[in-house]
């Protein structure tokens, strides 16, 4: 799940901290000049959707489900 994308890394770090306080294990990923905040991956789409709904309800964010593509090793 992509929770948000930020032009300033500090904003992504603040959101990461908020999500950790909510019990999630967020990860950051750099894409161009954006720092994206992700949660997951999830095996079960229903669980992912419940978490997405919970985050949207508890914040002013609009998270979206995205397909997880593992990095090349």
C-alpha positions as CSV (number, residue, x, y, z in Angstrom):
1,X,0.0,0.0,0.0
2,X,1.3,3.4,-0.9
3,X,0.3,5.8,1.8
4,X,1.8,9.0,0.5
5,X,4.5,10.6,-1.5
6,X,6.5,13.7,-0.5
7,X,8.9,16.0,-2.2
8,X,10.7,16.6,1.1
9,X,12.1,13.5,2.9
10,X,11.5,15.1,6.3
11,X,7.7,15.0,5.7
12,X,8.0,11.3,4.8
13,X,9.9,10.6,8.0
14,X,7.2,12.4,10.0
15,X,4.5,10.2,8.5
16,X,6.6,7.1,9.0
17,X,6.8,8.0,12.7
18,X,3.0,8.6,12.9
19,X,2.3,5.2,11.2
20,X,4.7,3.4,13.6
21,X,2.8,5.0,16.5
22,X,-0.4,3.5,15.0
23,X,1.2,0.0,15.0
24,X,2.3,-0.2,11.3
25,X,5.7,-1.0,9.9
26,X,6.1,1.6,7.1
27,X,9.0,1.7,4.7
28,X,10.4,4.5,2.6
29,X,11.3,4.3,-1.1
30,X,12.9,7.0,-3.3
31,X,11.4,7.5,-6.8
32,X,12.9,10.4,-8.7
33,X,12.6,13.5,-6.5
34,X,9.8,11.9,-4.3
35,X,10.1,9.9,-1.1
36,X,7.2,7.4,-1.0
37,X,5.8,5.8,2.2
38,X,4.6,2.2,1.9
39,X,3.1,-0.4,4.2
40,X,3.1,-4.0,3.3
41,X,3.4,-6.1,1.2
42,X,0.2,-7.9,2.1
43,X,-0.7,-11.5,1.0
44,X,-4.4,-11.0,1.7
45,X,-6.0,-8.1,-0.3
46,X,-8.9,-8.0,2.3
47,X,-6.5,-7.2,5.1
48,X,-4.7,-4.6,3.0
49,X,-8.1,-3.0,2.2
50,X,-9.1,-2.9,5.9
51,X,-5.8,-1.3,6.8
52,X,-6.2,1.2,4.0
53,X,-9.7,2.1,5.2
54,X,-8.4,2.5,8.8
55,X,-5.5,4.8,7.8
56,X,-7.8,6.9,5.6
57,X,-10.3,7.3,8.4
58,X,-7.7,8.2,11.0
59,X,-5.9,10.7,8.9
60,X,-6.3,13.2,6.0
61,X,-4.4,10.8,3.7
62,X,-5.7,8.9,0.6
63,X,-3.6,5.7,0.6
64,X,-3.9,3.4,-2.4
65,X,-3.3,-0.3,-3.0
66,X,-0.4,-0.9,-5.4
67,X,1.3,-4.1,-6.6
68,X,4.5,-4.9,-4.8
69,X,7.4,-5.3,-7.1
70,X,10.5,-6.6,-5.3
71,X,13.8,-4.9,-6.0
72,X,16.3,-6.7,-8.2
73,X,18.9,-8.4,-6.1
